[in-house]
Amino acid sequence: MTTGAPIVVDGVSKRYETPSGAVSAVDAVSLTVRPREFVSLLGPSGCGKSTLLGMIGGLVRPDAGRILIEGAPISGPTPSKVALVFQDPGLFPWRTALDNVGFGLELLGVPAARRREIALGLLEPMGLKGFEARYPRELSGGMRQRVAIARALALDTPILLMDEPFGALDEQTRLLMGEWLVDVRRRTERTVVFVTHSLHEAIALSDRIAVMTARPGRIKDVVEVPLPYPRALDGPDAVALHAKLWAQIREESLRAMEGKS
Amino acid sequence: MRVWLWRAAVLVVALAVWEISARMLNPMLYVGPSRLPAALGRVLSTRDLPPLPGHLWLTLGEIAAAYAFAITGGLWVGFLLGLRQSVGRVYEPLLATLYAVPSVIWYPSLMLFLGLGPASKIAFGFLLGFFPVTLAVLAGIRQVPAALVTVAVSMGARPFTVFRKVMLPAMASTLAGGLRTGLALSVVGVLVGELLGARAGLGYVINYAYGLMMTAEYAALVVLVAVAVLLLDGAAALVEQRVKTWTG
């Protein structure tokens, strides 16, 4: 096992008890993420990719296996190393954009003046200059998610976990946010694990894509994306990759649909 | 602005209708608004009625005590049932059942147990104010968005920090609404208690005037109480509005 890896997922399983019996959400998944790598977890809805991300983030306790963050096994959230972003921006409605970004720092006991400085430094390059004093209800969906990402970046962790962060946004905003995230990543050099069900999003953003099976979630294949940035999704390599991924995902999505009906 | 004009118009029309209909009916029983100021003057000066200030202060004290108990008990029970789900599952249905029973039926028992003095009034004001506060806490806890709690937990917040920085602000407007209703009902409890059986207090004076057929004085006292309660509730509404604006 590589000790330099920021994230090691080692034979992790998770079952949920439901009224109709136990459901296996994630089954014996192993995955090693390299330093500063962008890995997407791609799979049909309900395949356990969010559960897997939750376990890496320490929010969900695995039933079996273990997770190492920078070589140390985790038993809960590790905000010093891992920050999370969710599909729901989860901004606190009673806090301004600036105070939302400073929330994690506040928990760490960072003084107000320093929090303000850090938050302003994050909001400005995100195109949110002038919106610092706005409340979440006064911001657009894309802006809210950028504030949520800024709040996660404020913790200055080496690892960023993102659970379908652009899933609730419209197509155009989503594409722009993807471009913006590529740029953020270049500037901040973080290791990112990104959950998505969008093939395009995965191809546009990732170094590697872990394709997951329908429930119970296993890793079916890990695909390298050796394309340079900025990525043109209509180039021959991207199209070929899309076809390859779709062939794998289609099968799983069909299974997921049949499993539901 | 237009809304205020309309409200003023409604008030003026209501007063006019009241005045006109009172003048057409038996003046012994029906008191129009024009007779109220003089009646209020008599209430304060007459020797036929018990002196008002002392009774007023007693009632205010009883309300303050009843409301203090209602807040303390309501918050405590609400958070206990809402945050300890094992306890909540057992006692919440019981609470809902008790709430459905008209509280007034407990009052005779309270007088039997606690006597005719302030204790039974405070207990009744507490009983009425307690439920809305408790239920607001329970509703407030349920409406805290799970996403906000998850964010805080993912950033390493401990349970107490989650409570203070996420749950309390997220439920503040519901809680403020419950505290306002609780105040109104504590006032009702104390006054009803005094009307039904007491030897002192504002309700007692009202009952006294009523018993002597001093209808004008009686009406003046009722309007006085109504105005006082409206002002109190108006102040509470302002506080509630501030909290709502703050928490979005």
Interface residues (C-beta under 8 A of the other chain):
Chain A: G57 G58 L59 P77 T78 P79 S80 A83 L84 F86 D88 G90 F92 P93 W94 F103 G104 E106 L107 L108 Y135 P136 R137 R151 L155
Chain B: P145 A147 L148 T150 V151 A152 V153 S154 M155 G156 A157 T161 K165 V166 P169 A170 A172 W246 T247 G248
